[in-house]
Amino acid sequence: MALVTTKEMFAKAIKSDYAIGAFNVNNMEIIQGIVEAAQIENAPLILQVSAGARKYAKPIYLLKLVEAAIEDTGVDVALHLDHGEDFDICKKCVDDGFTSVMIDGSKHPFEENIALTKQVVEYAHAHGVSVEAELGKLAGVEDNVKVDARSATFTDPDEAAEFVERTGVDSLAIAIGTSHGAYKFKGEPYLDFERLKKIHGLIPDTPLVLHGASSVLKEFVDRCNEFGGEIPGAQGVPEDMIHEAVKYGICKVNVDTDLRLAMTAEIRRVLAEHPEEFDPRKYLGPGRDAITRMVQHKIRDMLNASGTK
């Protein structure tokens, strides 16, 4: 019943070929729904906070809500900063009690990314906090992360090996074809598994992270659209591709869009079927339950990625 680091979580995951879900949080209902799912499934859990979430809910509220969820459920949680853009925000989160931070220097040239990441690693490790970094860029839009397809650059395997050695980073987010948001592929879904295999072969003991990995399940897209939404053609990462990626070092799978879709679809349904309703508890409650069901599904899918559990 505590905030824990990702180090032990990843060591178990990489040894046994399964992945841990890292779920983005923005408010009380989302936190409650996610943590309840982890409690039911008795699963390791990473809750992550983006810059957008910090701006929306304020850091102190999110931290206290996570602490309350741990006390209420007894679930061990790694609290992670998602896409920290500079040293200052990473330092702030370390000082606030986060157990893991991501420094995203992928927009910088290689040497600048290394220097920035190493600075965060030195400070975080001195305080017992794990660090994730990113090499390569994902296309798409999510919170304040905006990269067009032309600017998206896949991770170079040799650079990945050098980057990990020189920075001492604990885990590495790589770009192999996923993207942020609900529209991840314009045509057939594609991930560069050969690139992933090369990266994993060069740094087999380094936990790899897949950002932009929501599956954008059709049932939730359809439900959103059925009750007034306008998100035609949304397409995510097929779950069998996630399974394949886990075989080659992917230990952390980031999920945000799936949470948004599940909650929004249920809220839309409730309001459409009960237009007289104006009590937020009457639609946020079902939205929270939809989050729990979604996260249970994702947890089971990731823990069984190897097909042996």
N, C-alpha and C positions, 0 to 999 in steps of 0.2 A: 504494500500500500504506500507507494512513493513515486516521486519523479525519478526516473532512471535514465541512464545514458543509452545510446543505441549500440554501444560497443559489444556487449554480451549478446544482445538481440541478433546483430548481424553475424557474429561468430557462429551461432547456432544455425542461422538461416543458410549461410554459405556452405556449411558442412552438410546440411540435409536437403538442399535443393528446394527451398520454398522461399516465398517473399513475404515481407511485412508491409501491410497497408499503412500509408502515411496520408492522413485525411485532414484537409484544410477546415479550419473552424472560424466562424464569424460571429456567432451569438450563442445564447444559452441552449436553445432547442437543438442546434446542430451538435454541440458538445454532448448534451445529454443523450441524444440518439446514437452517436458514435460509441460512446463509452458503454452504454447499455449493451450494444451489440458485442463489444469485446468481452464484457462480463459474461454474457450468455455463451459465447464461443470459447471462453477461457483462452484468449489469444493475446499475443504481444501487440502493442498499440503505439503508434506515433501520431500525435496531434501536432499539426503545424500551422503556424501563423504567418501570413503574408503581410507585406507592407500595406496592402489595401485593408486587411482585417484590422491591423493596428490603428489605422486611421479611422475606420468605421466604428469600432467598439471601444477603442482606447486600451492600451496594453494592460493597465491595472485590472480592468474588468475581466479580460480574457484569462489572465493569470489566476485571479481568484476563482473564476468559474471552473478552471481546470483543477485547482486545488480542491474545490468542493466536490467535483466529480470523483476524484480519487478517494476522498474521505467517504463519500456516499456508497461507492461500489467496491472499493478494495482493489481496483484494477491498477497495475503499474503502468505508468505512462511516460514515454519520452516526449518532452515538449521541445519542439523544433522551430527555429526561425526559417521560413521559406524565402528564398531569393533575397537575402540581405545584400544591399547594393554597395555598402562600404564598411570600413572598419568600425566606425562609430556606432552604427546600428547593431552590429554583431557584439561589440563590447557592451552596449546597453542591455542586450538580451542576456548575455552571460551574467552580468551584474544583477539582473532581475530574477535570475534563478532558472533560466532555460537550461536544459541539459544537452542540447544540440543546436548548432547554428549552421546555416548555409551562407557562405560568401560566394556570391555570383559575380565573378570577374570575367565572365565569358565575353563581354562586350569589349574588353581591353585586349591589346596585343599580348602574345604569349608570355613574354617576360614580365609585363606589368601584372598580368593575372597571377603569375607565380609569386611575385613580390607581395601583392595584396593578400593572397591566400596564406602565404607563410606568416605574415604579420598577424592574421586572425588565428592561425593555428597556434602560434606561440602564446598568445594571450589566453585562448580558450583552454588549451592543454594545461596551462598553469593553474587553471581553476577547475580542472576535472571535467571539462565539457568537450564533446565530440564535434568534429567539423566536417561538413560536406562542401565540396566545391564543384564547379561546373567547367567543362571543357567542350567547346562546340556550342552551337546556338540552335534553339528550337524555334520553329515558325509558330505563328498564331498569336492570340491575345488572351491573357488571363490576368486580372487585376492590373498592375502597372507593367506587366511583361508584354512588350509588343515588338515582334520581329516579323518582317515580311518574308515570304518564301524565298525571295532572291538573296536575302541576307542570311538565311539559315545555312549553317555549315556543319557538316558531320564531323564527329570527333576523329582525329588522326590517332591510330593505335600507338605509334612510336612516341608521339607527343604526350599521350596519356601516361605511358610508363615513366617518361622523364618528369612529368608534372608531379606524379605521386611521390617519386623518389625525392625530388627537390623540396617539396612542400611539407611532407609528412602528414598529408590530409588523411582523414579516417575513411571517407567514402567519396566516390566520384560520380557525379551526374554526367551522362554522356548523351550525345545526339546521334541517333541511328534512324530517325524517320518519324518519331512522334511529334506532336505539336500541341500547344495549349488551346483550350477552347473546345467548342462542340463540333467544329468542322475540321477534323484532323486530316482527312484525305479527300481529294476531289474525285479520284477514280478508285481503283482497287487499293485496299490497304497494303502498305509495304513497309517492312522494317529490314534494315541491312544487317542480317544475321551473320554474314561472313565478317563484317567489320566488328561486330560484337564478339565473335569467337576470337578474333585476333587480339582485341583489347584484353579479354579475359585470360587468354593464353600468356600474355606478357605480364599481367598483374593479377594472378589467380587468387591471391589472398586479399585483394582489395574489394570490398563490397561496392557494387555498381548500382546506380540509381536511375530509374526511368521516370522522367517527368512527362507530363502531358499524356498520361496512361489511362485515362478514363475510357471505359468501353462504350459509353453513350448508348446504353441498351435501348433497343427499339420500343419496348413497351412503355418506357417513360417519355420518350419523344412523342410517340403516338398519343399518349394521354394528354400531354401538354397541348398538342395541336387539336385534339378532340374538344378540349374545353377552352378554346380561344387563343391558344399560343400560335406563334408563327415562326417555327424553326424547321422548315422542310429541308430534307437532305442532310441533316446532322449525322455525322459518322465518326465513330471512335475506333479504338484499338481492339480488334477481336480478341476474346479471352484466350483462344488457343495460341495466339502470338505471344501473349504474356507468358503462357506456360513455356513456350520455346525459349523465350528470353531468360527465364529463371534458370534454365539449364546451364547458362553461361555467365553466371555471376550476378545477375540482377537480384538484389536482396531487398530493395525498397521500391515500392510502386506508388507513385503519387496519384491521389484521387481527389478531385475537386468538382469537375463538371458533373460527374454522376450524382454527387450529393445535391447539387443545385437542381438538376433535373428531377430527381426523386421527390424532393420537397416541393418544388414549384408545381409539379404535376398533381400532387395530392391537394395542395392548397387551391389550385384552379378547380379541381373536381368538387371540393367541398363548397366553394363559393358559387359555382355554377348550379349545383344541385340544391343549394340552400341560399338563394339570393337575399333572403331576409336576415341572414346572419351577419353580425358585426362585432361579436366578441372574439378578439384575437386568439383566445385560448381554444376556441372551437375549430379554428383552421390551423393554427400553429401546432396544436397537439397532434392531429393526424399527420401533419408534415413531419414532425419529430418521429412518429412511428414509422413513416416511410423511410426516413434516414436509417433507422435501426434495421429495417428489413434489407435495405440496400447494402449496408455495411456488413451485415451477417453474410450475405451472398458473396461480397468481395473477399471477406476474410476466408471463408471456406474455399473459394476458388484459388486464392493465393497459397494457402497452407497445403492445398492438394495439387499444387502445380506440377510436382514431379510424378504424380499418378501413383505414388507408393504409400500415401498416408490415408 
